[in-house]
Amino acid sequence: MIDPGRFNVGYKVWLEWDGSVFGEGLFKLLQLIQQTGSISAAAREMSMSYRAAWGKIKKAEKRWDVTLVETQVGGEQGGGALLTPQALRLVKNYQDFKQQSDAAITKIFQDIFG
Amino acid sequence: MIDPGRFNVGYKVWLEWDGSVFGEGLFKLLQLIQQTGSISAAAREMSMSYRAAWGKIKKAEKRWDVTLVETQVGGEQGGGALLTPQALRLVKNYQDFKQQSDAAITKIFQDIFG
């Protein structure tokens, strides 16, 4: 006997832009840079090398012809990284998109299978 | 300059049950059996062998301890296959879930990035 109560829902959402995916990886990386102000701290948090994180950002910037992260050398805090306004908006929009999708899919699932 | 109008949304939804995925493959197979009344016609439509289609159904039935497809041997139409009421409801629910999720995600995406 099929018991709908035993079902769980799984889903994945992402954005595509000119055939390139803006998904969890780049999103989390940018979000962590925003939170930590540091590419190396963000990379460490994601168990990536600094080089890999930097490469991921540069690849996206080149592909989309946009600056996502600005780095500062030296200064009182010994340098750091900041998201550009465009990257901040992108992270915010992606986060909203994810959260609202999550809520909608969960509700639809529960209405039908709950 | 990031132009949100150039974004597209991508997504995937599926059901899990006791750790097994009920996704596009089994759903389409059941739907085609419902439409054609024949496992071999459904398999052909999906470019699968009859053996592979039958195996997929039997695996799901065994895992979930449920009968999804009933076969009839002989008779006026030379046999055929029917979905059980449980399988019909599952296909219907899955279809509703997919359609409503699609509409919701598209709307959220357009509200945020449109």
gemmi code that builds the backbone of each chain (N, CA, C; Angstrom):
import gemmi

chains = {
    "A": [
        ("MET", (0.840, -1.206, 0.000), (0.000, 0.000, 0.000), (0.874, 1.256, 0.000)),
        ("ILE", (0.658, 2.108, -0.982), (1.432, 3.346, -1.050), (0.962, 4.315, 0.030)),
        ("ASP", (1.859, 4.675, 0.881), (1.544, 5.623, 1.954), (2.212, 6.965, 1.631)),
        ("PRO", (1.398, 7.927, 1.172), (1.981, 9.193, 0.739), (2.757, 9.880, 1.860)),
        ("GLY", (2.420, 9.570, 3.103), (3.106, 10.174, 4.227), (4.577, 9.786, 4.302)),
        ("ARG", (4.920, 8.736, 3.582), (6.316, 8.291, 3.600), (7.146, 8.969, 2.515)),
        ("PHE", (6.491, 9.736, 1.658), (7.242, 10.453, 0.630), (7.967, 11.653, 1.200)),
        ("ASN", (9.114, 11.910, 0.633), (9.790, 13.178, 0.860), (9.973, 13.841, -0.490)),
        ("VAL", (10.132, 15.153, -0.443), (10.350, 15.872, -1.689), (11.830, 16.230, -1.827)),
        ("GLY", (12.332, 16.157, -3.018), (13.683, 16.608, -3.302), (13.624, 17.598, -4.447)),
        ("TYR", (14.474, 18.608, -4.421), (14.496, 19.531, -5.545), (15.820, 20.265, -5.612)),
        ("LYS", (16.036, 20.858, -6.750), (17.240, 21.631, -6.992), (16.842, 22.778, -7.910)),
        ("VAL", (17.246, 23.987, -7.583), (16.999, 25.111, -8.488), (18.325, 25.794, -8.787)),
        ("TRP", (18.407, 26.426, -9.923), (19.621, 27.152, -10.277), (19.274, 28.215, -11.312)),
        ("LEU", (20.204, 29.097, -11.548), (20.049, 30.101, -12.599), (21.011, 29.786, -13.729)),
        ("GLU", (20.594, 30.085, -14.932), (21.468, 29.959, -16.085), (21.590, 31.327, -16.731)),
        ("TRP", (22.754, 31.600, -17.204), (22.968, 32.866, -17.875), (23.903, 32.624, -19.036)),
        ("ASP", (23.406, 32.849, -20.231), (24.195, 32.583, -21.433), (24.797, 31.181, -21.395)),
        ("GLY", (24.001, 30.246, -20.931), (24.461, 28.856, -20.928), (25.331, 28.468, -19.742)),
        ("SER", (25.688, 29.460, -18.886), (26.476, 29.142, -17.697), (25.567, 29.070, -16.477)),
        ("VAL", (25.886, 28.182, -15.581), (25.067, 27.995, -14.394), (25.560, 28.864, -13.246)),
        ("PHE", (24.648, 29.604, -12.627), (24.940, 30.269, -11.367), (24.219, 29.466, -10.301)),
        ("GLY", (24.934, 28.634, -9.629), (24.281, 27.732, -8.690), (24.881, 27.827, -7.303)),
        ("GLU", (24.611, 26.810, -6.509), (25.010, 26.779, -5.109), (26.476, 27.142, -4.867)),
        ("GLY", (27.364, 26.611, -5.680), (28.798, 26.793, -5.430), (29.214, 28.251, -5.431)),
        ("LEU", (28.934, 28.935, -6.540), (29.327, 30.340, -6.651), (28.550, 31.190, -5.651)),
        ("PHE", (27.279, 30.871, -5.461), (26.445, 31.608, -4.516), (27.018, 31.552, -3.101)),
        ("LYS", (27.344, 30.354, -2.654), (27.881, 30.191, -1.292), (29.216, 30.907, -1.143)),
        ("LEU", (30.024, 30.806, -2.181), (31.334, 31.455, -2.148), (31.175, 32.975, -1.999)),
        ("LEU", (30.306, 33.568, -2.803), (30.092, 35.020, -2.723), (29.502, 35.409, -1.363)),
        ("GLN", (28.570, 34.600, -0.893), (27.941, 34.878, 0.401), (28.979, 34.842, 1.542)),
        ("LEU", (29.876, 33.880, 1.470), (30.907, 33.766, 2.506), (31.920, 34.910, 2.414)),
        ("ILE", (32.208, 35.365, 1.197), (33.104, 36.522, 1.046), (32.439, 37.748, 1.663)),
        ("GLN", (31.124, 37.865, 1.422), (30.367, 38.974, 2.006), (30.437, 38.930, 3.539)),
        ("GLN", (30.304, 37.711, 4.081), (30.268, 37.567, 5.541), (31.647, 37.731, 6.190)),
        ("THR", (32.670, 37.217, 5.516), (33.997, 37.200, 6.143), (34.897, 38.350, 5.676)),
        ("GLY", (34.554, 38.954, 4.525), (35.407, 40.006, 3.967), (36.741, 39.472, 3.469)),
        ("SER", (36.781, 38.182, 3.201), (38.061, 37.569, 2.829), (37.838, 36.372, 1.906)),
        ("ILE", (38.541, 36.375, 0.788), (38.420, 35.241, -0.141), (39.011, 33.978, 0.479)),
        ("SER", (40.152, 34.135, 1.179), (40.784, 32.919, 1.725), (39.937, 32.311, 2.849)),
        ("ALA", (39.309, 33.177, 3.672), (38.431, 32.644, 4.731), (37.219, 31.945, 4.112)),
        ("ALA", (36.675, 32.545, 3.055), (35.516, 31.946, 2.374), (35.898, 30.607, 1.752)),
        ("ALA", (37.074, 30.586, 1.112), (37.539, 29.350, 0.474), (37.728, 28.252, 1.523)),
        ("ARG", (38.356, 28.632, 2.653), (38.615, 27.674, 3.726), (37.296, 27.062, 4.213)),
        ("GLU", (36.321, 27.914, 4.385), (34.993, 27.478, 4.858), (34.372, 26.442, 3.909)),
        ("MET", (34.705, 26.584, 2.623), (34.139, 25.666, 1.626), (35.095, 24.531, 1.283)),
        ("SER", (36.162, 24.404, 2.061), (37.180, 23.376, 1.805), (37.734, 23.469, 0.388)),
        ("MET", (37.903, 24.701, -0.070), (38.520, 24.938, -1.383), (39.860, 25.626, -1.147)),
        ("SER", (40.736, 25.524, -2.131), (41.957, 26.317, -2.065), (41.615, 27.756, -2.456)),
        ("TYR", (42.475, 28.677, -2.009), (42.301, 30.078, -2.398), (42.315, 30.179, -3.913)),
        ("ARG", (43.236, 29.436, -4.509), (43.399, 29.448, -5.963), (42.117, 29.008, -6.680)),
        ("ALA", (41.494, 27.952, -6.183), (40.261, 27.439, -6.794), (39.127, 28.453, -6.651)),
        ("ALA", (39.030, 29.070, -5.462), (37.978, 30.065, -5.219), (38.170, 31.269, -6.138)),
        ("TRP", (39.390, 31.734, -6.189), (39.717, 32.882, -7.040), (39.411, 32.565, -8.505)),
        ("GLY", (39.768, 31.362, -8.929), (39.515, 30.934, -10.303), (38.031, 30.905, -10.621)),
        ("LYS", (37.242, 30.444, -9.655), (35.792, 30.344, -9.839), (35.189, 31.742, -10.039)),
        ("ILE", (35.651, 32.673, -9.234), (35.152, 34.051, -9.328), (35.566, 34.675, -10.661)),
        ("LYS", (36.841, 34.526, -10.997), (37.364, 35.140, -12.221), (36.680, 34.571, -13.463)),
        ("LYS", (36.403, 33.275, -13.423), (35.746, 32.621, -14.551), (34.347, 33.220, -14.768)),
        ("ALA", (33.615, 33.374, -13.651), (32.261, 33.945, -13.727), (32.326, 35.397, -14.192)),
        ("GLU", (33.300, 36.142, -13.676), (33.431, 37.556, -14.068), (33.721, 37.695, -15.554)),
        ("LYS", (34.590, 36.822, -16.041), (34.963, 36.895, -17.454), (33.782, 36.502, -18.341)),
        ("ARG", (33.125, 35.419, -17.946), (32.029, 34.903, -18.744), (30.896, 35.917, -18.845)),
        ("TRP", (30.632, 36.587, -17.743), (29.488, 37.501, -17.694), (29.900, 38.970, -17.858)),
        ("ASP", (31.201, 39.195, -18.017), (31.715, 40.548, -18.219), (31.248, 41.492, -17.108)),
        ("VAL", (31.549, 41.116, -15.878), (31.092, 41.879, -14.718), (32.115, 41.708, -13.591)),
        ("THR", (32.251, 42.723, -12.752), (33.109, 42.567, -11.579), (32.245, 42.146, -10.389)),
        ("LEU", (32.600, 41.049, -9.763), (31.824, 40.528, -8.632), (32.501, 40.841, -7.299)),
        ("VAL", (33.824, 40.771, -7.276), (34.575, 40.922, -6.025), (35.678, 41.961, -6.217)),
        ("GLU", (35.782, 42.872, -5.264), (36.877, 43.839, -5.290), (37.823, 43.554, -4.131)),
        ("THR", (39.107, 43.484, -4.448), (40.081, 43.184, -3.396), (40.831, 44.451, -3.017)),
        ("GLN", (41.147, 44.545, -1.754), (41.940, 45.672, -1.258), (43.253, 45.128, -0.708)),
        ("VAL", (44.338, 45.704, -1.132), (45.647, 45.248, -0.650), (46.083, 46.137, 0.511)),
        ("GLY", (46.609, 45.522, 1.564), (47.140, 46.273, 2.691), (46.046, 47.000, 3.467)),
        ("GLY", (46.361, 48.169, 3.988), (45.419, 48.911, 4.820), (45.456, 48.386, 6.236)),
        ("GLU", (44.656, 48.978, 7.088), (44.694, 48.643, 8.512), (44.407, 47.175, 8.793)),
        ("GLN", (43.487, 46.622, 7.985), (43.098, 45.229, 8.237), (43.888, 44.246, 7.372)),
        ("GLY", (44.945, 44.735, 6.733), (45.773, 43.833, 5.938), (45.060, 43.315, 4.713)),
        ("GLY", (44.302, 44.153, 4.055), (43.609, 43.749, 2.824), (42.299, 43.065, 3.103)),
        ("GLY", (41.616, 42.715, 2.050), (40.323, 42.065, 2.214), (39.579, 42.058, 0.898)),
        ("ALA", (38.376, 41.519, 0.919), (37.584, 41.427, -0.302), (36.161, 41.888, -0.030)),
        ("LEU", (35.623, 42.587, -1.010), (34.259, 43.098, -0.895), (33.459, 42.699, -2.136)),
        ("LEU", (32.183, 42.425, -1.943), (31.335, 42.208, -3.112), (30.978, 43.559, -3.729)),
        ("THR", (30.926, 43.601, -5.031), (30.437, 44.803, -5.717), (28.916, 44.903, -5.515)),
        ("PRO", (28.352, 46.086, -5.721), (26.891, 46.222, -5.588), (26.141, 45.215, -6.465)),
        ("GLN", (26.648, 44.971, -7.660), (25.994, 43.993, -8.546), (26.013, 42.589, -7.958)),
        ("ALA", (27.148, 42.211, -7.380), (27.255, 40.878, -6.782), (26.365, 40.770, -5.549)),
        ("LEU", (26.314, 41.867, -4.776), (25.444, 41.880, -3.593), (23.984, 41.671, -3.990)),
        ("ARG", (23.575, 42.363, -5.059), (22.185, 42.237, -5.505), (21.924, 40.824, -6.017)),
        ("LEU", (22.896, 40.284, -6.738), (22.761, 38.933, -7.269), (22.612, 37.910, -6.139)),
        ("VAL", (23.451, 38.040, -5.115), (23.399, 37.122, -3.973), (22.054, 37.249, -3.264)),
        ("LYS", (21.624, 38.485, -3.067), (20.334, 38.733, -2.408), (19.182, 38.130, -3.223)),
        ("ASN", (19.188, 38.381, -4.529), (18.116, 37.865, -5.379), (18.123, 36.333, -5.413)),
        ("TYR", (19.295, 35.761, -5.507), (19.410, 34.310, -5.559), (18.888, 33.699, -4.254)),
        ("GLN", (19.257, 34.343, -3.151), (18.814, 33.879, -1.832), (17.280, 33.948, -1.725)),
        ("ASP", (16.708, 35.070, -2.143), (15.248, 35.202, -2.140), (14.614, 34.130, -3.020)),
        ("PHE", (15.198, 33.954, -4.189), (14.677, 32.974, -5.138), (14.681, 31.575, -4.531)),
        ("LYS", (15.792, 31.224, -3.884), (15.910, 29.911, -3.250), (14.893, 29.745, -2.123)),
        ("GLN", (14.821, 30.746, -1.259), (13.933, 30.651, -0.090), (12.470, 30.551, -0.510)),
        ("GLN", (12.088, 31.394, -1.466), (10.687, 31.377, -1.902), (10.362, 30.093, -2.648)),
        ("SER", (11.315, 29.590, -3.426), (11.099, 28.313, -4.120), (10.956, 27.177, -3.118)),
        ("ASP", (11.807, 27.199, -2.118), (11.765, 26.173, -1.078), (10.392, 26.151, -0.400)),
        ("ALA", (9.916, 27.342, -0.010), (8.623, 27.438, 0.675), (7.494, 26.969, -0.239)),
        ("ALA", (7.545, 27.385, -1.517), (6.471, 27.040, -2.457), (6.437, 25.537, -2.717)),
        ("ILE", (7.607, 24.943, -2.969), (7.654, 23.511, -3.289), (7.218, 22.682, -2.083)),
        ("THR", (7.659, 23.083, -0.903), (7.262, 22.363, 0.311), (5.745, 22.416, 0.505)),
        ("LYS", (5.172, 23.580, 0.261), (3.718, 23.726, 0.425), (2.955, 22.884, -0.605)),
        ("ILE", (3.378, 22.957, -1.860), (2.716, 22.183, -2.922), (2.813, 20.693, -2.609)),
        ("PHE", (3.987, 20.267, -2.203), (4.201, 18.863, -1.851), (3.249, 18.430, -0.734)),
        ("GLN", (3.173, 19.261, 0.311), (2.315, 18.899, 1.449), (0.837, 18.909, 1.070)),
        ("ASP", (0.440, 19.878, 0.238), (-0.957, 19.919, -0.206), (-1.331, 18.648, -0.961)),
        ("ILE", (-0.414, 18.153, -1.765), (-0.739, 17.007, -2.628), (-0.482, 15.665, -1.936)),
        ("PHE", (0.627, 15.581, -1.226), (1.012, 14.280, -0.652), (0.884, 14.224, 0.869)),
        ("GLY", (0.588, 15.368, 1.483), (0.619, 15.431, 2.947), (-0.582, 14.774, 3.620)),
    ],
    "B": [
        ("MET", (27.872, 44.598, -17.018), (26.632, 44.892, -16.280), (25.724, 43.659, -16.267)),
        ("ILE", (25.333, 43.238, -15.087), (24.458, 42.075, -14.991), (23.043, 42.453, -15.432)),
        ("ASP", (22.583, 41.777, -16.432), (21.231, 42.031, -16.940), (20.339, 40.859, -16.533)),
        ("PRO", (19.495, 41.072, -15.527), (18.696, 39.958, -15.013), (17.805, 39.352, -16.090)),
        ("GLY", (17.476, 40.151, -17.112), (16.635, 39.650, -18.188), (17.289, 38.520, -18.972)),
        ("ARG", (18.607, 38.388, -18.807), (19.302, 37.322, -19.531), (19.346, 36.025, -18.723)),
        ("PHE", (18.878, 36.062, -17.502), (18.844, 34.834, -16.695), (17.714, 33.913, -17.126)),
        ("ASN", (17.984, 32.653, -17.041), (16.930, 31.654, -17.134), (16.942, 30.840, -15.853)),
        ("VAL", (15.816, 30.230, -15.560), (15.753, 29.402, -14.359), (15.841, 27.934, -14.753)),
        ("GLY", (16.524, 27.172, -13.948), (16.557, 25.732, -14.129), (16.136, 25.076, -12.830)),
        ("TYR", (15.443, 23.955, -12.912), (15.094, 23.275, -11.664), (14.770, 21.818, -11.944)),
        ("LYS", (14.771, 21.069, -10.869), (14.466, 19.643, -10.937), (13.740, 19.298, -9.649)),
        ("VAL", (12.652, 18.597, -9.734), (11.969, 18.129, -8.520), (11.793, 16.616, -8.613)),
        ("TRP", (11.751, 15.975, -7.482), (11.528, 14.530, -7.465), (10.947, 14.122, -6.112)),
        ("LEU", (10.475, 12.914, -6.054), (9.981, 12.363, -4.785), (10.944, 11.291, -4.303)),
        ("GLU", (11.078, 11.192, -3.005), (11.862, 10.111, -2.425), (10.947, 9.307, -1.509)),
        ("TRP", (11.170, 8.045, -1.507), (10.372, 7.185, -0.656), (11.278, 6.090, -0.116)),
        ("ASP", (11.439, 6.072, 1.175), (12.357, 5.112, 1.797), (13.712, 5.124, 1.107)),
        ("GLY", (14.174, 6.308, 0.763), (15.502, 6.414, 0.162), (15.552, 6.156, -1.338)),
        ("SER", (14.407, 5.738, -1.923), (14.382, 5.517, -3.371), (13.738, 6.711, -4.062)),
        ("VAL", (14.235, 7.037, -5.220), (13.714, 8.186, -5.963), (12.577, 7.757, -6.897)),
        ("PHE", (11.474, 8.475, -6.827), (10.423, 8.340, -7.831), (10.523, 9.579, -8.692)),
        ("GLY", (11.169, 9.466, -9.819), (11.428, 10.642, -10.632), (10.901, 10.483, -12.041)),
        ("GLU", (11.409, 11.323, -12.922), (10.939, 11.401, -14.298), (10.844, 10.046, -14.995)),
        ("GLY", (11.871, 9.211, -14.823), (11.922, 7.965, -15.576), (10.739, 7.051, -15.314)),
        ("LEU", (10.521, 6.720, -14.043), (9.417, 5.826, -13.686), (8.074, 6.498, -13.968)),
        ("PHE", (8.003, 7.798, -13.701), (6.764, 8.533, -13.943), (6.358, 8.470, -15.414)),
        ("LYS", (7.300, 8.751, -16.301), (6.995, 8.744, -17.742), (6.599, 7.351, -18.201)),
        ("LEU", (7.309, 6.360, -17.668), (7.014, 4.976, -18.052), (5.579, 4.604, -17.662)),
        ("LEU", (5.202, 4.927, -16.435), (3.842, 4.613, -15.979), (2.806, 5.386, -16.794)),
        ("GLN", (3.103, 6.652, -17.056), (2.178, 7.481, -17.816), (1.967, 6.913, -19.228)),
        ("LEU", (3.053, 6.455, -19.836), (2.958, 5.898, -21.193), (2.216, 4.560, -21.190)),
        ("ILE", (2.392, 3.781, -20.128), (1.633, 2.521, -20.025), (0.144, 2.839, -19.916)),
        ("GLN", (-0.160, 3.886, -19.133), (-1.548, 4.318, -18.993), (-2.123, 4.729, -20.352)),
        ("GLN", (-1.329, 5.451, -21.136), (-1.815, 5.970, -22.422), (-1.909, 4.892, -23.496)),
        ("THR", (-0.942, 3.972, -23.487), (-0.880, 2.990, -24.573), (-1.484, 1.640, -24.201)),
        ("GLY", (-1.626, 1.383, -22.893), (-2.129, 0.088, -22.466), (-1.155, -1.044, -22.746)),
        ("SER", (0.113, -0.685, -22.908), (1.090, -1.703, -23.297), (2.472, -1.348, -22.771)),
        ("ILE", (3.099, -2.300, -22.108), (4.452, -2.048, -21.590), (5.440, -1.932, -22.753)),
        ("SER", (5.285, -2.776, -23.769), (6.258, -2.724, -24.870), (6.129, -1.425, -25.670)),
        ("ALA", (4.896, -0.940, -25.850), (4.720, 0.337, -26.563), (5.319, 1.480, -25.739)),
        ("ALA", (5.106, 1.439, -24.419), (5.654, 2.471, -23.536), (7.183, 2.440, -23.555)),
        ("ALA", (7.740, 1.230, -23.508), (9.195, 1.072, -23.517), (9.772, 1.613, -24.825)),
        ("ARG", (9.114, 1.265, -25.933), (9.576, 1.717, -27.259), (9.604, 3.242, -27.300)),
        ("GLU", (8.555, 3.837, -26.800), (8.446, 5.306, -26.781), (9.604, 5.949, -26.022)),
        ("MET", (10.101, 5.222, -25.009), (11.197, 5.755, -24.190), (12.556, 5.221, -24.634)),
        ("SER", (12.587, 4.568, -25.766), (13.824, 3.972, -26.281), (14.461, 3.026, -25.262)),
        ("MET", (13.603, 2.278, -24.576), (14.074, 1.258, -23.631), (13.669, -0.100, -24.180)),
        ("SER", (14.359, -1.131, -23.730), (13.903, -2.475, -24.061), (12.719, -2.825, -23.152)),
        ("TYR", (11.908, -3.765, -23.618), (10.798, -4.246, -22.782), (11.342, -4.760, -21.457)),
        ("ARG", (12.460, -5.467, -21.547), (13.082, -6.058, -20.369), (13.486, -4.981, -19.348)),
        ("ALA", (14.065, -3.889, -19.844), (14.494, -2.799, -18.958), (13.279, -2.124, -18.310)),
        ("ALA", (12.228, -1.919, -19.100), (11.017, -1.275, -18.580), (10.371, -2.158, -17.507)),
        ("TRP", (10.271, -3.422, -17.827), (9.668, -4.372, -16.888), (10.497, -4.433, -15.592)),
        ("GLY", (11.804, -4.445, -15.748), (12.700, -4.478, -14.583), (12.523, -3.246, -13.705)),
        ("LYS", (12.367, -2.089, -14.336), (12.196, -0.831, -13.612), (10.909, -0.856, -12.774)),
        ("ILE", (9.857, -1.387, -13.392), (8.571, -1.469, -12.686), (8.665, -2.458, -11.521)),
        ("LYS", (9.222, -3.623, -11.812), (9.300, -4.673, -10.781), (10.158, -4.242, -9.602)),
        ("LYS", (11.237, -3.506, -9.908), (12.131, -3.021, -8.865), (11.376, -2.070, -7.930)),
        ("ALA", (10.610, -1.152, -8.530), (9.836, -0.185, -7.733), (8.764, -0.909, -6.927)),
        ("GLU", (8.115, -1.890, -7.547), (7.049, -2.631, -6.850), (7.613, -3.390, -5.648)),
        ("LYS", (8.777, -3.978, -5.853), (9.385, -4.765, -4.782), (9.825, -3.843, -3.643)),
        ("ARG", (10.469, -2.753, -4.019), (11.016, -1.833, -3.030), (9.903, -1.231, -2.181)),
        ("TRP", (8.794, -0.919, -2.830), (7.705, -0.235, -2.122), (6.582, -1.185, -1.715)),
        ("ASP", (6.744, -2.463, -2.063), (5.748, -3.467, -1.692), (4.355, -3.071, -2.172)),
        ("VAL", (4.247, -2.837, -3.459), (2.990, -2.370, -4.037), (2.904, -2.869, -5.480)),
        ("THR", (1.700, -3.101, -5.961), (1.539, -3.450, -7.373), (1.222, -2.182, -8.162)),
        ("LEU", (2.017, -1.915, -9.176), (1.819, -0.701, -9.984), (1.143, -1.006, -11.317)),
        ("VAL", (1.504, -2.166, -11.898), (1.005, -2.505, -13.240), (0.427, -3.906, -13.220)),
        ("GLU", (-0.747, -4.048, -13.831), (-1.334, -5.376, -13.968), (-1.354, -5.765, -15.437)),
        ("THR", (-0.865, -6.964, -15.713), (-0.820, -7.389, -17.114), (-1.918, -8.413, -17.371)),
        ("GLN", (-2.461, -8.350, -18.574), (-3.476, -9.310, -18.989), (-2.928, -10.098, -20.164)),
        ("VAL", (-3.020, -11.397, -20.068), (-2.518, -12.232, -21.164), (-3.678, -12.612, -22.071)),
        ("GLY", (-3.449, -12.529, -23.374), (-4.454, -12.944, -24.339), (-5.660, -12.017, -24.364)),
        ("GLY", (-6.852, -12.555, -24.594), (-8.060, -11.738, -24.704), (-8.188, -11.179, -26.109)),
        ("GLU", (-9.219, -10.411, -26.329), (-9.505, -9.905, -27.678), (-8.381, -9.048, -28.242)),
        ("GLN", (-7.736, -8.264, -27.334), (-6.692, -7.362, -27.824), (-5.288, -7.967, -27.682)),
        ("GLY", (-5.235, -9.244, -27.393), (-3.930, -9.901, -27.299), (-3.122, -9.443, -26.117)),
        ("GLY", (-3.793, -9.276, -24.990), (-3.090, -8.880, -23.765), (-2.908, -7.393, -23.663)),
        ("GLY", (-2.315, -6.971, -22.560), (-2.125, -5.536, -22.356), (-1.726, -5.263, -20.932)),
        ("ALA", (-1.537, -4.000, -20.616), (-1.113, -3.625, -19.266), (-1.955, -2.453, -18.769)),
        ("LEU", (-2.293, -2.518, -17.502), (-3.099, -1.475, -16.866), (-2.415, -1.000, -15.595)),
        ("LEU", (-2.541, 0.274, -15.325), (-2.062, 0.764, -14.025), (-3.071, 0.403, -12.950)),
        ("THR", (-2.587, 0.047, -11.771), (-3.474, -0.175, -10.628), (-3.990, 1.184, -10.153)),
        ("PRO", (-5.078, 1.189, -9.385), (-5.587, 2.466, -8.857), (-4.512, 3.237, -8.084)),
        ("GLN", (-3.668, 2.530, -7.349), (-2.587, 3.189, -6.603), (-1.592, 3.874, -7.538)),
        ("ALA", (-1.244, 3.170, -8.622), (-0.294, 3.747, -9.570), (-0.918, 4.942, -10.291)),
        ("LEU", (-2.205, 4.822, -10.621), (-2.917, 5.939, -11.271), (-2.895, 7.177, -10.387)),
        ("ARG", (-3.142, 6.975, -9.095), (-3.167, 8.112, -8.170), (-1.757, 8.717, -8.025)),
        ("LEU", (-0.779, 7.831, -7.987), (0.606, 8.287, -7.871), (1.011, 9.135, -9.082)),
        ("VAL", (0.665, 8.643, -10.272), (0.986, 9.369, -11.508), (0.276, 10.718, -11.515)),
        ("LYS", (-0.997, 10.698, -11.143), (-1.787, 11.941, -11.095), (-1.172, 12.935, -10.101)),
        ("ASN", (-0.859, 12.464, -8.910), (-0.287, 13.345, -7.887), (1.075, 13.891, -8.313)),
        ("TYR", (1.867, 13.024, -8.882), (3.201, 13.446, -9.320), (3.083, 14.512, -10.408)),
        ("GLN", (2.141, 14.295, -11.327), (1.906, 15.240, -12.415), (1.457, 16.603, -11.850)),
        ("ASP", (0.518, 16.572, -10.922), (0.057, 17.815, -10.275), (1.221, 18.509, -9.572)),
        ("PHE", (2.002, 17.715, -8.861), (3.143, 18.255, -8.115), (4.125, 18.948, -9.070)),
        ("LYS", (4.419, 18.284, -10.184), (5.342, 18.849, -11.168), (4.780, 20.137, -11.776)),
        ("GLN", (3.521, 20.099, -12.185), (2.919, 21.258, -12.852), (2.836, 22.455, -11.923)),
        ("GLN", (2.409, 22.216, -10.690), (2.280, 23.317, -9.729), (3.652, 23.860, -9.340)),
        ("SER", (4.636, 22.966, -9.213), (5.991, 23.419, -8.897), (6.540, 24.266, -10.041)),
        ("ASP", (6.317, 23.802, -11.243), (6.777, 24.529, -12.423), (6.190, 25.945, -12.440)),
        ("ALA", (4.888, 26.045, -12.242), (4.223, 27.356, -12.263), (4.750, 28.245, -11.145)),
        ("ALA", (4.917, 27.675, -9.950), (5.362, 28.465, -8.792), (6.790, 28.966, -8.995)),
        ("ILE", (7.677, 28.091, -9.437), (9.086, 28.486, -9.610), (9.214, 29.531, -10.711)),
        ("THR", (8.480, 29.341, -11.795), (8.523, 30.321, -12.892), (8.047, 31.689, -12.407)),
        ("LYS", (6.984, 31.699, -11.605), (6.452, 32.965, -11.106), (7.441, 33.656, -10.146)),
        ("ILE", (7.987, 32.884, -9.229), (8.955, 33.444, -8.277), (10.166, 34.001, -9.027)),
        ("PHE", (10.630, 33.248, -9.983), (11.781, 33.682, -10.782), (11.478, 35.007, -11.495)),
        ("GLN", (10.302, 35.087, -12.099), (9.957, 36.314, -12.829), (9.759, 37.493, -11.894)),
        ("ASP", (9.163, 37.236, -10.730), (8.980, 38.316, -9.751), (10.333, 38.889, -9.328)),
        ("ILE", (11.320, 38.041, -9.166), (12.610, 38.486, -8.629), (13.561, 38.957, -9.726)),
        ("PHE", (13.591, 38.216, -10.820), (14.587, 38.525, -11.859), (13.987, 39.107, -13.139)),
        ("GLY", (12.660, 39.154, -13.213), (12.013, 39.530, -14.494), (12.045, 41.038, -14.748)),
    ],
}
model = gemmi.Model(1)
for chain_id, residues in chains.items():
    chain = gemmi.Chain(chain_id)
    for i, (resn, *xyz) in enumerate(residues, 1):
        res = gemmi.Residue()
        res.name, res.seqid = resn, gemmi.SeqId(i, " ")
        for name, pos in zip(("N", "CA", "C"), xyz):
            atom = gemmi.Atom()
            atom.name, atom.element = name, gemmi.Element(name[0])
            atom.pos, atom.b_iso = gemmi.Position(*pos), 0.0
            res.add_atom(atom)
        chain.add_residue(res)
    model.add_chain(chain)
structure = gemmi.Structure()
structure.add_model(model)
structure.setup_entities()
